[in-house]
Amino acid sequence: MQQLGQDDVILITFILIIGIFLIADLVILQRSQKRTSLKSATIQILCWVGVSLLFCALLFKCKGQEAATQYLSAYVMEYALSADNVFVFILILNFFSIAEKYYHKVLFYGIGLAILLRLIFILAGISLVNHFHWILYIFGAIIVYTGAKMLFSKGENEFDPSKNFAYRFLNKYLNFTNDDGGGNLRVQRDGINYFTILFLAIAIIGFTDLVFALDSIPAVFAISQDKLVIITSNIFAVLGLRAMFFLLYDMVKKLSRLHEGISIVLIFIGIKMLLEIVKISISTEVSLLIIVGILVSSVILSLIKKK
C-alpha cells in the first residue's frame, strides 16, 4: 500500500472532524424542533470557530506559517462573505413561511447540499487554474466588478422566485404541496408523490449558496492555490453558516454596514489578483490584516449608526 502523504493525513483528519460534528448534530440537535436560542447559536459558533482555529494550528505544525496564514485569511474572508448568504436565507425562509421549528432541518440539509456543490466547483476551479493560470486575472476582474456592483446597489429586500433558476426548474418538473408536510420532505396524497415546501427551500438554499460561491471561491485563489487550503477553509466557513443564521436572525438591521464591508473586501481581493499582472504582490499577512480591518470597521460602524 502506498504510504500516505502529509496532505493526505491532514485531509483525513479534516474529514474525521467534520464527520464527528455532523453526526453529533444529527443525533443531538436534530431531535429538537425548537428554534435555536441565541445562547445555543453562540455556543455552536464558538465551537466551529474553535475547531477551525485548531485545524489552522495543525496546518501550521505540518505545513508551516505560510500555509496556516493562507488558510486563516481564506477562512476569515469566506466566513464574512457567508454573512450575505445568511441574509438571503432569511428572505427565502420567510417567503415560504417555513415554521421556525423546521429552520434547523432546512438549513442543515440546505447547507449540506451547498457544501457538495461547492466541492464540485472548487475542484473544477483548481483544474482550470492549474491548466490556465491566466484565468486568475479574469477572476480578479469579475470579483472587482461584483464588489463594486454590491457596494453601489441598494440590495434586495425580497426573494423573487421568477429570477431564481432552481425555483423555476423544480416547479416545472416536480409536484409540490403548499405546506410543510408535517416536517417531511415528501408526502403521498391520493396515490401521488408530492415534495413539500421544505424540500423546495432546501434546494433553493443550496443553489443560492452556489451563486454566492461564484464570487467567493475565485477570491480564495487570490490568497492561495493550495487545494487543501482552499477546500478546508471553504467548508469550515460554510459549516458555521447555520449557527450564524440563528445569531444574525434578529440582528440583520443592526449590521447595515456589513454588506458594504463585504463589498470592499471583494474589491480589494480582486485588485490584489490583478496586481499580479504587473508583478506587484501583497503578502498573505498584510491581506489578512486588511480583510479583518475592513470587516471589523463595518461592524463597528453598523453598531454606532443611529437607527
Secondary structure as UniProt FT lines:
FT   HELIX           6..28
FT   HELIX           29..31
FT   HELIX           38..63
FT   HELIX           65..95
FT   TURN            96..97
FT   HELIX           100..102
FT   HELIX           103..131
FT   TURN            133..134
FT   HELIX           135..152
FT   HELIX           161..163
FT   HELIX           165..173
FT   HELIX           181..183
FT   STRAND          186..189
FT   TURN            190..191
FT   STRAND          192..195
FT   HELIX           197..220
FT   TURN            221..223
FT   HELIX           227..239
FT   HELIX           241..248
FT   TURN            249..251
FT   HELIX           252..255
FT   TURN            256..257
FT   HELIX           258..275
FT   HELIX           276..278
FT   HELIX           284..304
//
